[in-house]
Amino acid sequence: MTLAPLHRRWSDVFIAGFLLVQVALPLGYYLSGEGGDERFSWRMFSSVRLSHCDVALTEGALRQGAVHWSRVNLPAVLPWAWVGLLRRGQEAVIARLLRSRCAPPVTEAVIERVCQHPGEGRRRTERYRLACHADVVVREVAP
């Protein structure tokens, strides 16, 4: 008996494991139901890039005992690539931006994404809200 059959078995196991991972990662994306992050998906089947989303950032600042809301000009404060990631709903980028805006006098920051998905007649609204004192990002989806 030679060593070639044993070596061949290990290579077969490695190839099968590699192929299993290549199928399992995208399949996990589709079965999770999230649908916004297509980094681990089969992009040829994804309609995420066909969606059009507008994004806005508003801040609530405490002035003279009252909270005053103002809209932030995103292209003026962020690189264009980050604005694109916000439009795609990258939650890590959204959370980091919201936390970065929490400096006095700002007490709360809200990112609103309004998206039109292909094949849907209505627009979908998502809000990511951060109360600076709580440091917890809350995601709200409008019906």
Backbone torsions as a table, in degrees:
resi	resn	phi	psi	omega
1	MET	NA	136.7	-179.6
2	THR	-102.3	171.1	179.6
3	LEU	-81.8	-11.9	-177.0
4	ALA	-60.1	-43.7	178.9
5	PRO	-62.5	-38.9	178.3
6	LEU	-65.0	-43.9	177.7
7	HIS	-61.6	-39.7	-179.9
8	ARG	-65.8	-37.7	178.1
9	ARG	-61.8	-43.9	179.8
10	TRP	-64.4	-40.2	178.9
11	SER	-67.7	-36.0	176.7
12	ASP	-64.2	-41.9	178.4
13	VAL	-64.1	-42.7	179.3
14	PHE	-62.4	-46.5	-179.5
15	ILE	-63.3	-43.5	179.0
16	ALA	-63.1	-42.5	178.0
17	GLY	-63.5	-42.1	178.5
18	PHE	-61.0	-46.3	179.6
19	LEU	-65.3	-37.2	177.7
20	LEU	-61.1	-43.8	178.1
21	VAL	-64.1	-40.7	-179.7
22	GLN	-63.6	-27.7	177.9
23	VAL	-90.2	-37.1	-174.1
24	ALA	-69.5	-38.9	-178.8
25	LEU	-61.8	-52.9	177.4
26	PRO	-64.9	-35.9	179.7
27	LEU	-64.3	-38.8	175.8
28	GLY	-61.2	-37.2	177.0
29	TYR	-61.2	-47.2	-177.1
30	TYR	-70.7	-35.0	-179.2
31	LEU	-77.4	-20.2	-178.5
32	SER	-71.8	-27.4	179.3
33	GLY	82.8	-0.8	-179.6
34	GLU	-67.7	-60.1	172.0
35	GLY	76.5	-3.3	-178.2
36	GLY	-96.3	-23.7	-176.9
37	ASP	-111.9	108.6	-174.0
38	GLU	-100.2	20.1	-180.0
39	ARG	-62.3	-30.8	-177.0
40	PHE	-116.6	42.1	-178.3
41	SER	-125.1	171.6	170.4
42	TRP	-85.3	100.3	-171.8
43	ARG	-64.1	-24.8	179.5
44	MET	-67.1	-19.2	177.3
45	PHE	-100.2	-0.3	-173.3
46	SER	-92.0	137.3	175.9
47	SER	-104.8	9.1	-177.4
48	VAL	-60.4	-41.9	-178.4
49	ARG	-68.1	-18.8	178.6
50	LEU	-83.4	-12.7	178.4
51	SER	-74.2	146.1	176.2
52	HIS	-116.1	121.1	-178.5
53	CYS	-123.9	136.5	170.8
54	ASP	-104.1	143.2	-177.5
55	VAL	-129.8	142.1	179.4
56	ALA	-140.0	145.9	177.0
57	LEU	-119.2	126.3	174.5
58	THR	-123.5	149.1	-179.4
59	GLU	-126.6	141.8	174.2
60	GLY	-105.4	119.2	-178.2
61	ALA	-116.8	138.3	-179.8
62	LEU	-83.7	115.6	178.7
63	ARG	-136.9	125.2	178.4
64	GLN	53.7	41.0	174.6
65	GLY	82.1	1.5	-179.8
66	ALA	-130.7	153.0	178.2
67	VAL	-89.4	124.2	177.9
68	HIS	-111.9	129.0	-177.4
69	TRP	-96.7	138.1	176.4
70	SER	-141.6	149.5	179.7
71	ARG	-90.9	138.6	-179.3
72	VAL	-98.7	135.4	176.3
73	ASN	-79.1	98.8	-173.8
74	LEU	-58.3	-46.7	-179.8
75	PRO	-62.1	-21.0	178.9
76	ALA	-80.5	-23.0	-175.9
77	VAL	-112.7	-8.3	-177.2
78	LEU	-131.4	150.3	169.8
79	PRO	-63.7	151.1	-176.1
80	TRP	-60.0	-31.8	-179.8
81	ALA	-64.9	-36.5	178.7
82	TRP	-67.8	-37.0	177.5
83	VAL	-61.9	-40.8	176.3
84	GLY	-62.4	-40.1	177.9
85	LEU	-66.8	-35.4	175.6
86	LEU	-65.0	-42.0	179.0
87	ARG	-62.5	-33.5	179.3
88	ARG	-82.8	-6.4	175.2
89	GLY	82.2	28.5	176.9
90	GLN	-67.4	105.4	-171.4
91	GLU	-64.0	-31.8	177.9
92	ALA	-65.3	-39.2	178.5
93	VAL	-69.6	-41.2	178.9
94	ILE	-60.8	-48.4	-179.1
95	ALA	-63.2	-41.4	-179.4
96	ARG	-65.8	-41.6	178.5
97	LEU	-63.5	-46.2	-179.8
98	LEU	-59.2	-44.3	179.7
99	ARG	-65.7	-34.8	-179.5
100	SER	-68.9	-22.6	-179.3
101	ARG	-84.0	-10.2	-177.8
102	CYS	-81.0	81.5	173.7
103	ALA	-138.0	139.9	-177.7
104	PRO	-50.9	137.3	11.2
105	PRO	-92.6	7.6	-176.9
106	VAL	-69.1	129.1	179.4
107	THR	-111.3	-19.0	-178.6
108	GLU	-154.3	144.6	177.4
109	ALA	-133.1	142.0	-176.6
110	VAL	-135.5	129.9	171.1
111	ILE	-109.3	130.3	178.5
112	GLU	-118.2	126.0	175.7
113	ARG	-111.3	124.8	176.2
114	VAL	-116.4	116.4	-172.3
115	CYS	-120.7	141.6	171.4
116	GLN	-110.7	112.3	-179.0
117	HIS	-94.1	146.6	-179.8
118	PRO	-61.4	137.7	178.2
119	GLY	83.8	-2.6	178.6
120	GLU	-111.2	137.1	-178.8
121	GLY	-80.0	-26.3	-175.6
122	ARG	-106.0	160.3	177.1
123	ARG	-92.2	147.2	-179.3
124	ARG	-110.0	133.8	-178.1
125	THR	-114.4	131.1	174.2
126	GLU	-122.1	137.1	175.6
127	ARG	-121.6	134.8	174.3
128	TYR	-114.7	116.3	-173.3
129	ARG	-117.2	134.5	176.2
130	LEU	-128.2	114.9	169.7
131	ALA	-85.2	118.8	-170.6
132	CYS	-59.2	-32.9	-179.6
133	HIS	-71.2	-25.9	-177.3
134	ALA	-91.9	-28.3	-178.8
135	ASP	56.0	37.7	176.2
136	VAL	-127.0	122.4	178.3
137	VAL	-84.0	125.3	-179.5
138	VAL	-110.4	128.4	178.4
139	ARG	-100.5	128.6	178.3
140	GLU	-122.6	133.4	177.5
141	VAL	-114.3	122.3	179.7
142	ALA	-75.6	142.7	-179.5
143	PRO	-67.8	NA	NA
